[in-house]
Amino acid sequence: MAAENIEYGEGTDLPRDQVLNLYRACGWSAASKPEELLQALRKSETVISAWHQGTLVGLGNAISDGALVVYYPHLLVLPPYQRSGIGRGIMERLKERYTHFHQQVLLAIRDAAPFYERMGFTYATTVKAMWVYDESDHPPP
């Protein structure tokens, strides 16, 4: 699937079934909490979606203080559409919106880190990512 056949949209009003299908197909545990997931997306400052012939094939969101810091918590692309430029298209649109922010932050699972490095993200050298999280869906290697 070529990225030029993809239509991108912005907004938080997304079809419930398609959102849940995307998260399930990508193996994200957030799909097991559908109401919370949909509320989180609705409350995101920015949601970029990718569509192919009326099907939601990708999604990324941003949470921000509106001035200095933006956090990109989710970037998903349906498995058959991965490695076709859709994730890059979503991230480019998100980063463009927040280009002048002091901090653009994300957490990446180990396998996704090379993608984000190609998108211009680097490993922090003077800070360490910390969190309180049930890692049962992302066990250590």
C-alpha positions as a printed NumPy array, in Angstrom:
array([[  0.   ,   0.   ,   0.   ],
       [  1.503,   3.308,  -1.068],
       [  1.187,   6.324,   1.207],
       [ -0.075,   8.471,  -1.692],
       [ -3.37 ,   6.545,  -1.617],
       [ -3.917,   7.575,   2.001],
       [ -6.064,  10.486,   3.14 ],
       [ -5.11 ,  12.19 ,   6.393],
       [ -7.526,  13.879,   8.732],
       [ -7.405,  15.765,  11.985],
       [ -9.979,  15.551,  14.744],
       [-11.132,  13.504,  17.687],
       [-14.511,  12.379,  16.333],
       [-13.529,   8.885,  15.186],
       [-15.674,   5.781,  14.649],
       [-15.507,   3.641,  17.791],
       [-15.407,   0.287,  15.987],
       [-12.608,   1.365,  13.676],
       [-10.524,   2.781,  16.527],
       [-10.886,  -0.422,  18.534],
       [-10.102,  -2.547,  15.478],
       [ -6.886,  -0.559,  14.911],
       [ -5.733,  -0.892,  18.519],
       [ -6.585,  -4.607,  18.648],
       [ -4.882,  -5.339,  15.332],
       [ -1.737,  -3.622,  16.618],
       [ -1.868,  -5.567,  19.905],
       [ -2.247,  -2.495,  22.115],
       [ -3.634,  -3.172,  25.59 ],
       [ -5.607,   0.108,  25.508],
       [ -8.18 ,  -1.755,  23.378],
       [ -9.183,  -3.655,  26.526],
       [-10.351,  -0.338,  28.035],
       [-12.467,   1.04 ,  25.169],
       [-14.255,   3.81 ,  27.051],
       [-11.031,   5.119,  28.562],
       [ -9.226,   4.891,  25.214],
       [-11.937,   6.816,  23.373],
       [-12.058,   9.431,  26.132],
       [ -8.255,   9.808,  25.986],
       [ -8.386,  10.383,  22.242],
       [-11.257,  12.883,  22.581],
       [ -9.253,  14.822,  25.183],
       [ -6.05 ,  14.815,  23.138],
       [ -5.014,  18.201,  21.815],
       [ -4.359,  16.748,  18.362],
       [ -5.314,  13.478,  16.678],
       [ -4.115,  12.75 ,  13.151],
       [ -5.821,   9.843,  11.394],
       [ -4.958,   8.009,   8.191],
       [ -7.674,   6.537,   5.975],
       [ -7.75 ,   4.188,   3.018],
       [-11.069,   3.81 ,   1.203],
       [-13.045,   4.699,   4.339],
       [-11.036,   2.463,   6.665],
       [ -9.008,   3.845,   9.558],
       [ -5.504,   2.504,   8.9  ],
       [ -3.428,   4.731,  11.182],
       [ -3.604,   7.171,  14.058],
       [ -1.32 ,   9.337,  16.165],
       [ -2.102,  11.766,  18.951],
       [ -0.53 ,  14.57 ,  20.949],
       [ -1.059,  15.84 ,  24.486],
       [  0.334,  19.277,  25.187],
       [  0.45 ,  22.233,  27.548],
       [ -0.089,  24.362,  24.449],
       [  3.15 ,  26.325,  24.719],
       [  6.325,  24.429,  25.625],
       [  5.861,  20.663,  25.868],
       [  4.136,  18.081,  23.705],
       [  3.96 ,  14.342,  24.324],
       [  3.157,  11.862,  21.566],
       [  1.612,   8.847,  23.329],
       [  0.204,   6.826,  20.41 ],
       [  1.235,   6.026,  16.865],
       [ -0.424,   2.993,  15.275],
       [ -0.688,   1.678,  11.723],
       [ -2.655,  -1.432,  10.763],
       [ -0.153,  -4.263,  10.184],
       [ -0.893,  -4.715,   6.434],
       [ -0.204,  -0.977,   5.943],
       [  3.011,  -0.775,   7.967],
       [  6.276,   0.189,   6.267],
       [  4.445,   2.169,   3.6  ],
       [  5.089,   5.697,   4.896],
       [  1.824,   6.14 ,   6.807],
       [  3.471,   6.336,  10.237],
       [  5.937,   8.856,   8.83 ],
       [  3.057,  10.863,   7.357],
       [  1.273,  10.984,  10.702],
       [  4.42 ,  11.918,  12.658],
       [  5.383,  14.617,  10.145],
       [  1.968,  16.215,  10.569],
       [  2.191,  16.045,  14.353],
       [  5.752,  17.4  ,  14.491],
       [  4.905,  20.217,  12.076],
       [  2.167,  21.433,  14.388],
       [  4.561,  21.527,  17.383],
       [  7.789,  22.471,  15.594],
       [  8.536,  25.493,  17.807],
       [  7.924,  23.731,  21.123],
       [ 10.772,  23.48 ,  23.623],
       [ 10.241,  19.734,  24.186],
       [  8.732,  17.042,  21.982],
       [  8.627,  13.813,  23.978],
       [  7.682,  10.193,  23.367],
       [  8.316,   6.736,  24.73 ],
       [  9.155,   4.046,  22.185],
       [  9.296,   0.306,  22.55 ],
       [ 12.705,  -1.033,  21.608],
       [ 11.656,  -2.283,  18.157],
       [ 10.166,   1.111,  17.224],
       [ 13.152,   3.217,  18.327],
       [ 14.921,   3.153,  14.916],
       [ 11.78 ,   4.563,  13.251],
       [ 11.682,   7.48 ,  15.691],
       [ 15.409,   8.101,  15.246],
       [ 14.763,   8.475,  11.503],
       [ 12.045,  11.   ,  12.436],
       [ 14.641,  13.131,  14.252],
       [ 14.189,  11.95 ,  17.834],
       [ 17.324,  11.195,  19.862],
       [ 18.023,   9.446,  23.123],
       [ 18.147,  11.774,  26.105],
       [ 21.609,  11.967,  27.603],
       [ 20.967,  13.893,  30.822],
       [ 17.537,  12.558,  31.795],
       [ 16.069,   9.107,  32.213],
       [ 12.518,   8.157,  31.279],
       [ 10.572,   7.016,  34.328],
       [  7.009,   5.842,  34.81 ],
       [  4.485,   3.932,  36.853],
       [  2.995,   1.422,  34.427],
       [  1.886,  -2.182,  34.257],
       [  4.322,  -3.516,  31.674],
       [  2.501,  -6.821,  31.199],
       [  1.803,  -5.926,  27.558],
       [  5.458,  -4.974,  26.939],
       [  7.574,  -7.474,  28.894],
       [ 11.319,  -6.821,  29.084],
       [ 13.459,  -8.556,  26.431]])
